[in-house]
Amino acid sequence: MSTSASMTPLSQVMNKLAAKGYGEEITIKKEGAYLGNLKSPVYQPQDLTIVRNYRFEGESDPADMSVLYAIETKDGKKGFLLNAYGTYSDQDAADYDAFILDVPIDEKAELEELGN
């Protein structure tokens, strides 16, 4: 069980991920996912792999609940997807949930220590 004293803050994990090349934000739209901006190629779930996910919870504020995904594309690019979860999710639930649930997961052990 982890306590708030032992949890690494979201900002620190994001900085560590960026240092490992996962600095571009992924945005999910109805037509697919974009890496960095809407001018990038459009990726479908099968074009992506979730290589790690991290969950964060605030002690007293449900708005602090978030999940951070480290994601790699089939063409070798890296990025991250950040979203609130629970009541405060800011994604269109139907498109987001259908998309993210279809992305394969193949966790990389070397990213595990970033969340400790």
N, C-alpha and C positions, 0 to 999 in steps of 0.2 A: 504494500500500500504506500502510495506516495503522499507526502504532505506538502503544503504550500511552501514550506521552508526548503524542501528538497527539489522542487520543480524549477527547471530552467525557464526563464521568461521567454515569451514568444519572440520578442525582438532579438534576443541573443541567438535563438535557434535560426531565425531568418538570416542573421548576419553570418552565421557559420555555414548555412546552406549556400548563401551567395558566394562565399569564399571557395566553395567546392564546385561552383559553376551553376548553381540553381538560382540564379538571380532574376530571371525573366518571369513575370507573372503570366499565368495562363487564365484566360477568360473563356467561359463557356456560354455560347449562344445557341439558338435553336438549330443553326446549320452545322455546329461543331465547335471545336476548341481552337483558340488562337493563342500563339505564344508571343508575348510582348506587345503586339498591337493588331488591329484588325486588317493590316496589310500582309500579315504573315500567311503561310499556307493554312488551310483549314484542316484540322486533325479530327479524325473520328476515334471512338474509344479503342478500336483495335490498333490504332497508330501510336498509342500511348501505353506506358507502363507506370504504375504507381510503385516507386521503389522504397518509399517510407511514408508513414503518416505519424503525426504528432497531435495529441489532444491537449488542450489547455482549458482550465476551469478557474474562474474567479472564486474567491472565498465567499463573497457575499452578494455578488452581482451576476445574475444569469446572463447578462449581456456580454460578459467576459468569456463565455464558452465559445471556443473556436477549434477548428481542425485545420492543420497545415499539411498539405501533401507535397512530397518531392516527386517529380514526374520526369520521365525521359521519353523522348519521341523515337520512333523507329529510324528517323534520319539523323540521330545522334545529338539532338539538342536537349537541353535540360531546362526545367522551370519549376515553378511552384504554384500551387493553388491554395488560397486561403479563404475560408468561409466560416461564418458563425454557424453553430448548429443549435438545434432545439428551436425554441420559440423565435429567436432573433435571427434565424437564417435569412440572408439577404438575396438568396438565389430564387429564381422562379422554380419552385419545387418540382414540377412535372418534368421540365427539360433537364434541370440539373441532376435530379435523382436518377432519372433514366440513363443519362450519360455516364455519370461517375460510377454507377453500379456495373456498367459494362466494361470499364477500364480494367485490364488484367493487373494483378498484383504480383510482384516478384521482389520482395524486400532485400535491400542490400545491407549486410551487417555493418559495413563501415559507416553508415549513417546513423546507427543506433545510438552511439555515444553522444551525438549532438543534443539529444533531449534529456540527458542526465545532468 
